[in-house]
């Protein structure tokens, strides 16, 4: 660093300001410093800089099912937006388990400047620990309210709309495959299912738990389809459970939509390649990711700012699995 300062004809403090952005530096001086760095092939030591500035230039993302390919768009958006702001991204998978979540986030806390968290069914302890250590935090996808920065989508009305869409096509027995119990998205989408039934004037209500994963959903739907009063149509609460529901229908020899209609929450790249093509409500995953990072950077820059809650609209994508013409 001293050699860079000597070559650029500036002080080491000026070199530090150029590297860390801690004070405005004239553009010609900044160029001199960068040219000197290139000449001596100087690479800043990230660990040393974090000790000196108390900043790691790293953001943490705690999101269950990180390996889920359907969430790739969200992950890419978070990473791209973080990188554009000069931050790297550190990932943790809480496995939708409150105890594991607390441990995973505790490991993140000392390594990052802020945390993006998709909260479990009971995140009170994790959120309290983050607040106690004044770690800037934004909730992603699963919105809790109560004074947190958070971003997600509408859940109640879109699911109600799927139920009404199926009911308008003449389906009076519409079942629902719910996600992991207690998650904010599970609660909201289940409320949407019940609201849709109410609006359509339907009394038939049959809910099974798919635990937000394909194989549990497959088993649950198999049981549902064995009932004498099996539904004529299904709504699934996320994309993984949609795959399980499709597999279950195939297992028992039912055709979609000929024998049972299907509409799903969440679009994914293969939905248009299924046979039949899947009717879905699509979430703007990329927008969620970008907005989450922007909220976190705002919280880091303005710790005392009022919390913001951002609900993004979904999009209805009509295809074939619902058996409706429009």
Buried (B, 14 or more C-beta within 10 A) or exposed (E): BEBBBEBBEBEEEBBBBBBBEEEEBEEEBBEBBBEBBEEEEBEEEEEEBBEEBEBBBBBBBBBBBBEBEBBBBBBEBBBBBBEEBEBEBBBBBBBBBBEBBBEBBBBBBEEBBBBBBBBBBBBEBBBEBBEEEEBBBBBBBBBBEEEBBBBBBBBBBBBBBBBBBBBEBEBBBBBBBBBBEEBBBBBBBBBBBBBBBEEBEBEEBBBBBBBBBBBBBBBBBBEBBEEEEBBBBBBBBBBBBBBBBBBBBEEEEBEBBEBBBBBBBBBBEEBEEBEBBBBBBBBBBBBBBBBBBBBBBBBBEEEEEEBBBBEBEBEEBBBBBBBBEE
